[in-house]
Amino acid sequence: MLVRRGERRLLETGGLLLGVAPEAIYEEGVLALEAGDRLVLYTDGVTEAANARGEMVGEERLYGWLDEMDLALDSKAVVESVLDRVRGFLGDAEAGDDITVAALRVLEDGVPHSRRLEAASPATRST
């Protein structure tokens, strides 16, 4: 998902999970990133995490959490916030799949036409 100036855009170009099928065909997309842009990458274990009542996090709940976040948060704080919210949503229930979140943000470094990336190491919680 791309978060740009408070708006979000789901990046849907692609294909099957990498390594699932050797004959898989993948689509290629091009996206120009701008200073302040944030990419949040996550596995289906995040959106499919279900609490004791059987309710899943789902995409809309995840998007709501991201919408509430301060755009100035660094990538590590974004990852930690999403993971904390998933854990809080699960309560005492065990996640049924791995939960992986990664984030990066495009930083302006003061040099025209030059950008730096700030990335948080993917955080995973295995079951």
The first five atom37 places (N, CA, C, CB, O) and aatype in JSON, in Angstrom:
{
  "aatype": [12, 10, 19, 1, 1, 7, 6, 1, 1, 10, 10, 6, 16, 7, 7, 10, 10, 10, 7, 19, 0, 14, 6, 0, 9, 18, 6, 6, 7, 19, 10, 0, 10, 6, 0, 7, 3, 1, 10, 19, 10, 18, 16, 3, 7, 19, 16, 6, 0, 0, 2, 0, 1, 7, 6, 12, 19, 7, 6, 6, 1, 10, 18, 7, 17, 10, 3, 6, 12, 3, 10, 0, 10, 3, 15, 11, 0, 19, 19, 6, 15, 19, 10, 3, 1, 19, 1, 7, 13, 10, 7, 3, 0, 6, 0, 7, 3, 3, 9, 16, 19, 0, 0, 10, 1, 19, 10, 6, 3, 7, 19, 14, 8, 15, 1, 1, 10, 6, 0, 0, 15, 14, 0, 16, 1, 15, 16],
  "atom_mask": [
    [1, 1, 1, 1, 1],
    [1, 1, 1, 1, 1],
    [1, 1, 1, 1, 1],
    [1, 1, 1, 1, 1],
    [1, 1, 1, 1, 1],
    [1, 1, 1, 0, 1],
    [1, 1, 1, 1, 1],
    [1, 1, 1, 1, 1],
    [1, 1, 1, 1, 1],
    [1, 1, 1, 1, 1],
    [1, 1, 1, 1, 1],
    [1, 1, 1, 1, 1],
    [1, 1, 1, 1, 1],
    [1, 1, 1, 0, 1],
    [1, 1, 1, 0, 1],
    [1, 1, 1, 1, 1],
    [1, 1, 1, 1, 1],
    [1, 1, 1, 1, 1],
    [1, 1, 1, 0, 1],
    [1, 1, 1, 1, 1],
    [1, 1, 1, 1, 1],
    [1, 1, 1, 1, 1],
    [1, 1, 1, 1, 1],
    [1, 1, 1, 1, 1],
    [1, 1, 1, 1, 1],
    [1, 1, 1, 1, 1],
    [1, 1, 1, 1, 1],
    [1, 1, 1, 1, 1],
    [1, 1, 1, 0, 1],
    [1, 1, 1, 1, 1],
    [1, 1, 1, 1, 1],
    [1, 1, 1, 1, 1],
    [1, 1, 1, 1, 1],
    [1, 1, 1, 1, 1],
    [1, 1, 1, 1, 1],
    [1, 1, 1, 0, 1],
    [1, 1, 1, 1, 1],
    [1, 1, 1, 1, 1],
    [1, 1, 1, 1, 1],
    [1, 1, 1, 1, 1],
    [1, 1, 1, 1, 1],
    [1, 1, 1, 1, 1],
    [1, 1, 1, 1, 1],
    [1, 1, 1, 1, 1],
    [1, 1, 1, 0, 1],
    [1, 1, 1, 1, 1],
    [1, 1, 1, 1, 1],
    [1, 1, 1, 1, 1],
    [1, 1, 1, 1, 1],
    [1, 1, 1, 1, 1],
    [1, 1, 1, 1, 1],
    [1, 1, 1, 1, 1],
    [1, 1, 1, 1, 1],
    [1, 1, 1, 0, 1],
    [1, 1, 1, 1, 1],
    [1, 1, 1, 1, 1],
    [1, 1, 1, 1, 1],
    [1, 1, 1, 0, 1],
    [1, 1, 1, 1, 1],
    [1, 1, 1, 1, 1],
    [1, 1, 1, 1, 1],
    [1, 1, 1, 1, 1],
    [1, 1, 1, 1, 1],
    [1, 1, 1, 0, 1],
    [1, 1, 1, 1, 1],
    [1, 1, 1, 1, 1],
    [1, 1, 1, 1, 1],
    [1, 1, 1, 1, 1],
    [1, 1, 1, 1, 1],
    [1, 1, 1, 1, 1],
    [1, 1, 1, 1, 1],
    [1, 1, 1, 1, 1],
    [1, 1, 1, 1, 1],
    [1, 1, 1, 1, 1],
    [1, 1, 1, 1, 1],
    [1, 1, 1, 1, 1],
    [1, 1, 1, 1, 1],
    [1, 1, 1, 1, 1],
    [1, 1, 1, 1, 1],
    [1, 1, 1, 1, 1],
    [1, 1, 1, 1, 1],
    [1, 1, 1, 1, 1],
    [1, 1, 1, 1, 1],
    [1, 1, 1, 1, 1],
    [1, 1, 1, 1, 1],
    [1, 1, 1, 1, 1],
    [1, 1, 1, 1, 1],
    [1, 1, 1, 0, 1],
    [1, 1, 1, 1, 1],
    [1, 1, 1, 1, 1],
    [1, 1, 1, 0, 1],
    [1, 1, 1, 1, 1],
    [1, 1, 1, 1, 1],
    [1, 1, 1, 1, 1],
    [1, 1, 1, 1, 1],
    [1, 1, 1, 0, 1],
    [1, 1, 1, 1, 1],
    [1, 1, 1, 1, 1],
    [1, 1, 1, 1, 1],
    [1, 1, 1, 1, 1],
    [1, 1, 1, 1, 1],
    [1, 1, 1, 1, 1],
    [1, 1, 1, 1, 1],
    [1, 1, 1, 1, 1],
    [1, 1, 1, 1, 1],
    [1, 1, 1, 1, 1],
    [1, 1, 1, 1, 1],
    [1, 1, 1, 1, 1],
    [1, 1, 1, 1, 1],
    [1, 1, 1, 0, 1],
    [1, 1, 1, 1, 1],
    [1, 1, 1, 1, 1],
    [1, 1, 1, 1, 1],
    [1, 1, 1, 1, 1],
    [1, 1, 1, 1, 1],
    [1, 1, 1, 1, 1],
    [1, 1, 1, 1, 1],
    [1, 1, 1, 1, 1],
    [1, 1, 1, 1, 1],
    [1, 1, 1, 1, 1],
    [1, 1, 1, 1, 1],
    [1, 1, 1, 1, 1],
    [1, 1, 1, 1, 1],
    [1, 1, 1, 1, 1],
    [1, 1, 1, 1, 1],
    [1, 1, 1, 1, 1],
    [1, 1, 1, 1, 1]
  ],
  "atom_positions": [
    [[0.84, -1.17, 0.0], [0.0, 0.0, 0.0], [0.89, 1.24, 0.0], [-0.96, -0.01, 1.21], [1.88, 1.3, 0.72]],
    [[0.52, 2.21, -0.8], [1.2, 3.5, -0.84], [0.38, 4.49, -0.04], [1.41, 3.99, -2.31], [-0.83, 4.62, -0.24]],
    [[1.04, 5.21, 0.86], [0.39, 6.3, 1.6], [1.08, 7.57, 1.15], [0.48, 6.1, 3.17], [2.29, 7.74, 1.34]],
    [[0.3, 8.47, 0.56], [0.85, 9.72, 0.04], [-0.02, 10.87, 0.53], [0.92, 9.7, -1.52], [-1.2, 10.96, 0.19]],
    [[0.58, 11.75, 1.33], [-0.12, 12.93, 1.86], [-1.49, 12.57, 2.45], [-0.28, 13.97, 0.77], [-2.48, 13.26, 2.2]],
    [[-1.52, 11.5, 3.23], [-2.75, 11.13, 3.92], [-3.72, 10.32, 3.08], [0.0, 0.0, 0.0], [-4.74, 9.86, 3.61]],
    [[-3.44, 10.12, 1.81], [-4.29, 9.29, 0.97], [-3.6, 7.95, 0.78], [-4.6, 9.97, -0.4], [-2.37, 7.89, 0.77]],
    [[-4.38, 6.89, 0.63], [-3.76, 5.58, 0.44], [-4.19, 4.98, -0.88], [-4.12, 4.65, 1.59], [-5.29, 5.21, -1.39]],
    [[-3.29, 4.2, -1.41], [-3.54, 3.53, -2.7], [-3.02, 2.11, -2.6], [-2.87, 4.31, -3.89], [-1.83, 1.89, -2.33]],
    [[-3.9, 1.16, -2.81], [-3.51, -0.23, -2.77], [-2.8, -0.57, -4.08], [-4.73, -1.16, -2.54], [-3.33, -0.29, -5.16]],
    [[-1.63, -1.15, -3.98], [-0.86, -1.54, -5.16], [-1.23, -2.99, -5.48], [0.69, -1.38, -4.93], [-0.84, -3.9, -4.75]],
    [[-1.97, -3.19, -6.55], [-2.53, -4.5, -6.83], [-1.87, -5.24, -7.99], [-3.98, -4.36, -7.11], [-2.22, -6.39, -8.26]],
    [[-0.94, -4.61, -8.68], [-0.25, -5.28, -9.77], [0.65, -6.35, -9.19], [0.56, -4.28, -10.63], [1.31, -6.12, -8.18]],
    [[0.7, -7.5, -9.81], [1.58, -8.54, -9.28], [1.23, -9.91, -9.77], [0.0, 0.0, 0.0], [1.08, -10.12, -10.98]],
    [[1.11, -10.84, -8.86], [0.82, -12.22, -9.19], [0.79, -13.05, -7.93], [0.0, 0.0, 0.0], [0.57, -12.53, -6.84]],
    [[1.0, -14.35, -8.08], [1.04, -15.25, -6.93], [2.2, -14.9, -6.01], [1.16, -16.7, -7.39], [3.11, -14.15, -6.38]],
    [[2.16, -15.45, -4.82], [3.29, -15.3, -3.9], [4.55, -15.83, -4.57], [3.02, -16.04, -2.57], [4.5, -16.82, -5.31]],
    [[5.66, -15.19, -4.32], [6.92, -15.64, -4.89], [7.24, -17.05, -4.42], [8.06, -14.69, -4.52], [7.1, -17.36, -3.23]],
    [[7.67, -17.89, -5.35], [8.1, -19.23, -5.01], [6.99, -20.26, -4.89], [0.0, 0.0, 0.0], [7.28, -21.43, -4.65]],
    [[5.73, -19.86, -5.05], [4.62, -20.8, -4.9], [4.51, -21.72, -6.11], [3.31, -20.05, -4.71], [4.33, -22.93, -5.96]],
    [[4.63, -21.16, -7.29], [4.52, -21.95, -8.52], [5.59, -21.5, -9.5], [3.1, -21.81, -9.16], [5.65, -20.32, -9.85]],
    [[6.46, -22.42, -9.94], [7.56, -22.02, -10.82], [7.1, -21.41, -12.14], [8.42, -23.22, -11.11], [7.82, -20.61, -12.74]],
    [[5.9, -21.77, -12.6], [5.41, -21.25, -13.88], [4.59, -19.95, -13.71], [4.57, -22.32, -14.57], [4.0, -19.48, -14.68]],
    [[4.55, -19.39, -12.52], [3.76, -18.18, -12.27], [4.22, -17.03, -13.15], [3.84, -17.78, -10.79], [5.41, -16.87, -13.41]],
    [[3.27, -16.24, -13.59], [3.54, -15.05, -14.39], [3.2, -13.83, -13.54], [2.72, -15.06, -15.74], [2.15, -13.78, -12.91]],
    [[4.1, -12.87, -13.54], [3.91, -11.67, -12.72], [3.78, -10.45, -13.6], [5.07, -11.5, -11.73], [4.46, -10.32, -14.62]],
    [[2.9, -9.55, -13.2], [2.76, -8.27, -13.87], [3.79, -7.31, -13.29], [1.31, -7.7, -13.72], [4.2, -7.44, -12.14]],
    [[4.2, -6.36, -14.09], [5.16, -5.36, -13.63], [4.47, -4.0, -13.63], [6.43, -5.34, -14.53], [3.76, -3.64, -14.58]],
    [[4.69, -3.25, -12.58], [4.14, -1.91, -12.5], [5.24, -0.92, -12.2], [0.0, 0.0, 0.0], [6.28, -1.29, -11.65]],
    [[5.03, 0.32, -12.56], [6.0, 1.38, -12.3], [5.3, 2.44, -11.48], [6.58, 1.98, -13.64], [4.17, 2.84, -11.77]],
    [[5.98, 2.9, -10.46], [5.42, 3.91, -9.57], [6.51, 4.89, -9.21], [4.81, 3.26, -8.29], [7.56, 4.5, -8.69]],
    [[6.29, 6.16, -9.48], [7.26, 7.19, -9.1], [6.98, 7.59, -7.66], [7.17, 8.44, -10.06], [5.88, 8.04, -7.33]],
    [[7.97, 7.42, -6.81], [7.82, 7.79, -5.41], [8.27, 9.22, -5.2], [8.62, 6.83, -4.5], [9.21, 9.69, -5.83]],
    [[7.59, 9.91, -4.29], [7.89, 11.3, -3.98], [8.3, 11.41, -2.52], [6.67, 12.2, -4.27], [8.01, 10.53, -1.71]],
    [[8.98, 12.5, -2.19], [9.36, 12.74, -0.8], [8.12, 12.67, 0.08], [10.07, 14.11, -0.65], [7.1, 13.28, -0.23]],
    [[8.23, 11.95, 1.17], [7.11, 11.8, 2.1], [6.26, 10.57, 1.85], [0.0, 0.0, 0.0], [5.48, 10.17, 2.71]],
    [[6.4, 9.96, 0.67], [5.63, 8.75, 0.38], [6.04, 7.63, 1.33], [5.84, 8.31, -1.08], [7.2, 7.53, 1.73]],
    [[5.07, 6.8, 1.67], [5.33, 5.66, 2.53], [4.75, 4.42, 1.87], [4.74, 5.87, 3.95], [3.62, 4.44, 1.38]],
    [[5.52, 3.35, 1.86], [5.02, 2.04, 1.42], [4.89, 1.17, 2.66], [5.97, 1.38, 0.35], [5.82, 1.07, 3.46]],
    [[3.75, 0.53, 2.81], [3.52, -0.4, 3.9], [3.21, -1.75, 3.25], [2.36, 0.07, 4.86], [2.23, -1.89, 2.51]],
    [[4.06, -2.72, 3.53], [3.94, -4.05, 2.95], [3.55, -5.01, 4.07], [5.26, -4.5, 2.25], [4.07, -4.91, 5.18]],
    [[2.64, -5.92, 3.78], [2.18, -6.84, 4.82], [1.72, -8.15, 4.2], [1.04, -6.2, 5.65], [1.31, -8.19, 3.03]],
    [[1.8, -9.2, 4.99], [1.32, -10.5, 4.54], [-0.17, -10.64, 4.86], [2.13, -11.65, 5.19], [-0.72, -9.86, 5.64]],
    [[-0.79, -11.64, 4.27], [-2.2, -11.88, 4.54], [-2.44, -12.3, 5.98], [-2.76, -12.93, 3.6], [-3.57, -12.27, 6.46]],
    [[-1.37, -12.7, 6.69], [-1.52, -13.03, 8.1], [-1.95, -11.84, 8.93], [0.0, 0.0, 0.0], [-2.53, -12.01, 10.0]],
    [[-1.67, -10.63, 8.45], [-2.11, -9.42, 9.16], [-3.62, -9.26, 9.0], [-1.38, -8.15, 8.62], [-4.34, -9.16, 9.99]],
    [[-4.1, -9.24, 7.77], [-5.52, -8.99, 7.53], [-6.4, -10.19, 7.91], [-5.74, -8.65, 6.07], [-7.58, -10.01, 8.19]],
    [[-5.83, -11.39, 7.93], [-6.61, -12.58, 8.26], [-6.49, -12.98, 9.73], [-6.19, -13.73, 7.4], [-7.06, -14.0, 10.14]],
    [[-5.75, -12.21, 10.53], [-5.65, -12.5, 11.96], [-7.04, -12.37, 12.58], [-4.63, -11.53, 12.66], [-7.72, -11.36, 12.4]],
    [[-7.46, -13.41, 13.3], [-8.82, -13.45, 13.86], [-8.77, -13.51, 15.38], [-9.6, -14.65, 13.3], [-7.95, -14.22, 15.96]],
    [[-9.67, -12.77, 16.0], [-9.75, -12.77, 17.46], [-10.6, -13.96, 17.93], [-10.35, -11.44, 17.98], [-11.03, -14.77, 17.11]],
    [[-10.84, -14.06, 19.22], [-11.57, -15.19, 19.8], [-13.01, -15.26, 19.29], [-11.57, -15.1, 21.32], [-13.61, -16.34, 19.31]],
    [[-13.58, -14.15, 18.84], [-14.95, -14.14, 18.3], [-14.99, -14.5, 16.81], [-15.58, -12.77, 18.52], [-16.05, -14.54, 16.2]],
    [[-13.79, -14.76, 16.23], [-13.73, -15.12, 14.82], [-13.7, -13.93, 13.88], [0.0, 0.0, 0.0], [-13.73, -14.1, 12.66]],
    [[-13.64, -12.72, 14.43], [-13.56, -11.51, 13.59], [-12.13, -11.34, 13.11], [-14.04, -10.24, 14.38], [-11.18, -11.44, 13.89]],
    [[-11.98, -11.08, 11.81], [-10.65, -10.85, 11.25], [-10.32, -9.37, 11.26], [-10.55, -11.41, 9.81], [-11.21, -8.52, 11.25]],
    [[-9.01, -9.07, 11.29], [-8.57, -7.67, 11.18], [-9.14, -7.08, 9.91], [-7.01, -7.56, 11.19], [-9.78, -6.02, 9.95]],
    [[-8.95, -7.72, 8.78], [-9.49, -7.24, 7.51], [-8.75, -6.03, 6.99], [0.0, 0.0, 0.0], [-8.04, -5.34, 7.72]],
    [[-8.93, -5.79, 5.72], [-8.25, -4.66, 5.08], [-8.77, -3.32, 5.57], [-8.41, -4.75, 3.57], [-7.97, -2.41, 5.82]],
    [[-10.07, -3.16, 5.71], [-10.61, -1.85, 6.11], [-10.14, -1.44, 7.5], [-12.13, -1.87, 6.08], [-9.85, -0.27, 7.74]],
    [[-10.06, -2.39, 8.43], [-9.57, -2.08, 9.78], [-8.09, -1.67, 9.71], [-9.77, -3.3, 10.74], [-7.68, -0.69, 10.33]],
    [[-7.3, -2.44, 8.95], [-5.88, -2.1, 8.78], [-5.75, -0.72, 8.17], [-5.17, -3.15, 7.91], [-4.93, 0.08, 8.63]],
    [[-6.52, -0.43, 7.14], [-6.45, 0.88, 6.49], [-6.82, 1.99, 7.47], [-7.37, 0.93, 5.27], [-6.22, 3.06, 7.46]],
    [[-7.81, 1.74, 8.31], [-8.19, 2.72, 9.32], [-7.05, 3.0, 10.28], [0.0, 0.0, 0.0], [-6.8, 4.15, 10.64]],
    [[-6.35, 1.94, 10.71], [-5.2, 2.12, 11.6], [-4.14, 2.97, 10.91], [-4.6, 0.75, 12.01], [-3.56, 3.87, 11.53]],
    [[-3.88, 2.7, 9.64], [-2.86, 3.47, 8.91], [-3.31, 4.92, 8.73], [-2.57, 2.84, 7.54], [-2.5, 5.84, 8.83]],
    [[-4.6, 5.12, 8.46], [-5.13, 6.48, 8.29], [-4.96, 7.31, 9.56], [-6.61, 6.43, 7.9], [-4.78, 8.53, 9.49]],
    [[-5.04, 6.67, 10.73], [-4.92, 7.36, 12.01], [-3.49, 7.74, 12.37], [-5.5, 6.5, 13.11], [-3.27, 8.57, 13.25]],
    [[-2.52, 7.14, 11.7], [-1.12, 7.36, 12.06], [-0.62, 8.71, 11.6], [-0.25, 6.27, 11.48], [-1.0, 9.21, 10.53]],
    [[0.23, 9.29, 12.41], [0.9, 10.54, 12.08], [1.82, 10.31, 10.88], [1.69, 11.09, 13.29], [2.63, 9.39, 10.91]],
    [[1.7, 11.11, 9.85], [2.52, 10.95, 8.64], [4.01, 11.13, 8.92], [2.07, 11.93, 7.57], [4.85, 10.71, 8.13]],
    [[4.35, 11.77, 10.05], [5.75, 12.0, 10.37], [6.4, 10.82, 11.09], [5.88, 13.24, 11.23], [7.61, 10.85, 11.34]],
    [[5.63, 9.79, 11.43], [6.22, 8.63, 12.12], [7.3, 8.01, 11.26], [5.14, 7.59, 12.46], [7.18, 7.94, 10.04]],
    [[8.37, 7.54, 11.91], [9.39, 6.83, 11.14], [8.89, 5.42, 10.83], [10.75, 6.78, 11.91], [7.9, 4.97, 11.41]],
    [[9.57, 4.75, 9.94], [9.12, 3.44, 9.46], [9.07, 2.41, 10.58], [10.04, 2.95, 8.35], [8.14, 1.6, 10.62]],
    [[10.02, 2.43, 11.46], [10.03, 1.48, 12.58], [8.78, 1.67, 13.44], [11.31, 1.65, 13.43], [8.17, 0.69, 13.87]],
    [[8.41, 2.91, 13.71], [7.23, 3.19, 14.53], [5.95, 2.72, 13.83], [7.14, 4.69, 14.84], [5.02, 2.26, 14.49]],
    [[5.89, 2.82, 12.51], [4.73, 2.35, 11.76], [4.6, 0.84, 11.92], [4.84, 2.73, 10.26], [3.52, 0.33, 12.21]],
    [[5.71, 0.12, 11.71], [5.7, -1.35, 11.85], [5.27, -1.74, 13.26], [7.09, -1.94, 11.52], [4.41, -2.6, 13.43]],
    [[5.87, -1.11, 14.27], [5.56, -1.45, 15.66], [4.1, -1.15, 15.97], [6.47, -0.68, 16.61], [3.45, -1.91, 16.69]],
    [[3.58, -0.04, 15.45], [2.19, 0.32, 15.7], [1.23, -0.7, 15.1], [1.9, 1.7, 15.13], [0.27, -1.11, 15.75]],
    [[1.48, -1.11, 13.86], [0.61, -2.1, 13.23], [0.66, -3.41, 14.01], [1.02, -2.34, 11.75], [-0.38, -4.0, 14.3]],
    [[1.86, -3.86, 14.36], [1.98, -5.11, 15.11], [1.3, -5.02, 16.48], [3.46, -5.48, 15.29], [0.65, -5.97, 16.91]],
    [[1.45, -3.89, 17.16], [0.79, -3.71, 18.46], [-0.73, -3.76, 18.32], [1.21, -2.37, 19.1], [-1.42, -4.36, 19.15]],
    [[-1.24, -3.14, 17.26], [-2.69, -3.14, 17.06], [-3.2, -4.54, 16.72], [-3.07, -2.16, 15.94], [-4.27, -4.94, 17.17]],
    [[-2.44, -5.28, 15.92], [-2.85, -6.65, 15.62], [-2.86, -7.48, 16.89], [-1.91, -7.29, 14.56], [-3.81, -8.22, 17.15]],
    [[-1.8, -7.37, 17.7], [-1.74, -8.12, 18.97], [-2.91, -7.75, 19.88], [-0.4, -7.83, 19.69], [-3.53, -8.61, 20.49]],
    [[-3.22, -6.44, 19.94], [-4.35, -6.0, 20.76], [-5.67, -6.54, 20.24], [0.0, 0.0, 0.0], [-6.54, -6.91, 21.02]],
    [[-5.82, -6.58, 18.94], [-7.03, -7.1, 18.33], [-7.18, -8.6, 18.61], [-7.03, -6.84, 16.81], [-8.28, -9.07, 18.89]],
    [[-6.08, -9.34, 18.53], [-6.11, -10.78, 18.78], [-6.44, -11.1, 20.23], [-4.78, -11.41, 18.41], [-7.09, -12.11, 20.51]],
    [[-6.0, -10.25, 21.15], [-6.2, -10.55, 22.56], [-5.47, -11.83, 22.92], [0.0, 0.0, 0.0], [-4.26, -11.94, 22.69]],
    [[-6.19, -12.79, 23.48], [-5.59, -14.06, 23.87], [-5.57, -15.09, 22.74], [-6.32, -14.63, 25.05], [-5.01, -16.17, 22.91]],
    [[-6.16, -14.77, 21.61], [-6.21, -15.7, 20.48], [-4.85, -15.8, 19.81], [-7.28, -15.27, 19.46], [-4.09, -14.82, 19.77]],
    [[-4.55, -16.96, 19.29], [-3.3, -17.17, 18.55], [-3.52, -16.8, 17.08], [-2.82, -18.65, 18.68], [-4.58, -17.07, 16.52]],
    [[-2.52, -16.19, 16.49], [-2.59, -15.89, 15.07], [-2.54, -17.21, 14.3], [-1.44, -14.94, 14.63], [-1.8, -18.12, 14.68]],
    [[-3.31, -17.32, 13.24], [-3.35, -18.54, 12.46], [-2.29, -18.61, 11.39], [0.0, 0.0, 0.0], [-2.17, -19.63, 10.71]],
    [[-1.53, -17.56, 11.22], [-0.53, -17.48, 10.15], [0.56, -16.53, 10.61], [-1.18, -17.0, 8.78], [0.43, -15.85, 11.63]],
    [[1.65, -16.48, 9.84], [2.69, -15.51, 10.19], [2.16, -14.1, 9.96], [3.99, -15.75, 9.35], [1.32, -13.87, 9.08]],
    [[2.64, -13.18, 10.74], [2.25, -11.77, 10.64], [3.51, -10.99, 10.34], [1.54, -11.24, 11.96], [4.39, -10.85, 11.19]],
    [[3.6, -10.48, 9.12], [4.8, -9.76, 8.69], [4.41, -8.38, 8.18], [5.55, -10.55, 7.6], [3.49, -8.24, 7.38]],
    [[5.13, -7.37, 8.65], [4.9, -5.99, 8.24], [6.26, -5.35, 7.95], [4.12, -5.18, 9.33], [7.2, -5.52, 8.72]],
    [[6.35, -4.62, 6.85], [7.54, -3.84, 6.53], [7.06, -2.47, 6.06], [8.44, -4.55, 5.42], [5.98, -2.36, 5.48]],
    [[7.86, -1.45, 6.31], [7.49, -0.11, 5.88], [8.72, 0.64, 5.42], [6.79, 0.65, 7.02], [9.82, 0.41, 5.91]],
    [[8.52, 1.52, 4.47], [9.59, 2.44, 4.08], [8.98, 3.78, 3.74], [10.4, 1.88, 2.89], [7.82, 3.88, 3.36]],
    [[9.8, 4.79, 3.89], [9.35, 6.16, 3.62], [10.42, 6.84, 2.8], [9.07, 6.96, 4.94], [11.62, 6.66, 3.05]],
    [[10.01, 7.62, 1.82], [10.95, 8.37, 0.99], [11.26, 9.68, 1.71], [10.37, 8.64, -0.45], [10.36, 10.45, 2.04]],
    [[12.56, 9.91, 1.94], [13.0, 11.12, 2.63], [13.6, 12.1, 1.64], [14.02, 10.78, 3.73], [14.2, 11.69, 0.64]],
    [[13.45, 13.35, 1.88], [14.09, 14.41, 1.08], [15.44, 14.68, 1.72], [13.2, 15.72, 1.01], [15.5, 14.92, 2.93]],
    [[16.5, 14.65, 0.95], [17.82, 14.87, 1.55], [18.42, 16.23, 1.21], [18.76, 13.78, 1.11], [19.59, 16.48, 1.51]],
    [[17.64, 17.09, 0.59], [18.12, 18.43, 0.3], [18.84, 18.56, -1.03], [0.0, 0.0, 0.0], [19.16, 19.68, -1.44]],
    [[19.11, 17.47, -1.7], [19.78, 17.5, -2.99], [18.71, 17.36, -4.07], [20.86, 16.37, -3.1], [17.95, 16.39, -4.05]],
    [[18.64, 18.31, -5.02], [17.6, 18.21, -6.05], [17.63, 16.85, -6.74], [17.78, 19.32, -7.07], [18.69, 16.32, -7.07]],
    [[16.43, 16.31, -6.96], [16.22, 15.04, -7.67], [16.88, 13.85, -6.99], [16.74, 15.16, -9.08], [17.12, 12.82, -7.63]],
    [[17.18, 13.98, -5.73], [17.79, 12.86, -5.01], [16.89, 12.52, -3.84], [19.24, 13.21, -4.54], [16.39, 13.41, -3.15]],
    [[16.69, 11.26, -3.61], [15.84, 10.8, -2.51], [16.57, 9.73, -1.73], [14.48, 10.28, -3.04], [17.38, 8.98, -2.27]],
    [[16.27, 9.66, -0.47], [16.77, 8.59, 0.39], [15.56, 7.82, 0.89], [17.63, 9.15, 1.58], [14.46, 8.36, 0.98]],
    [[15.76, 6.56, 1.2], [14.7, 5.74, 1.77], [15.02, 5.42, 3.21], [14.51, 4.45, 0.97], [16.17, 5.15, 3.56]],
    [[14.0, 5.46, 4.04], [14.1, 5.01, 5.42], [13.26, 3.75, 5.48], [13.61, 6.12, 6.46], [12.07, 3.78, 5.17]],
    [[13.84, 2.66, 5.88], [13.1, 1.39, 5.91], [13.21, 0.75, 7.27], [13.62, 0.42, 4.84], [14.23, 0.85, 7.94]],
    [[12.14, 0.1, 7.66], [12.15, -0.69, 8.87], [12.31, -2.13, 8.46], [10.86, -0.47, 9.73], [11.68, -2.6, 7.51]],
    [[13.15, -2.83, 9.18], [13.31, -4.26, 8.92], [11.98, -4.94, 9.08], [14.37, -4.9, 9.87], [11.21, -4.61, 9.99]],
    [[11.68, -5.88, 8.2], [10.4, -6.59, 8.35], [10.31, -7.21, 9.73], [10.23, -7.68, 7.26], [11.27, -7.81, 10.23]],
    [[9.18, -7.07, 10.33], [8.93, -7.66, 11.65], [7.95, -8.8, 11.44], [8.38, -6.6, 12.68], [6.9, -8.63, 10.81]],
    [[8.28, -9.94, 11.98], [7.44, -11.12, 11.79], [7.13, -11.75, 13.13], [8.13, -12.14, 10.88], [7.97, -11.81, 14.02]],
    [[5.91, -12.2, 13.24], [5.5, -12.98, 14.41], [5.01, -14.3, 13.87], [4.39, -12.24, 15.28], [3.98, -14.35, 13.2]],
    [[5.72, -15.37, 14.14], [5.34, -16.69, 13.65], [4.48, -17.39, 14.68], [6.58, -17.54, 13.33], [4.56, -17.12, 15.88]],
    [[3.65, -18.3, 14.18], [2.82, -19.09, 15.09], [3.31, -20.51, 15.1], [1.33, -19.04, 14.68], [2.75, -21.35, 15.81]]
  ]
}
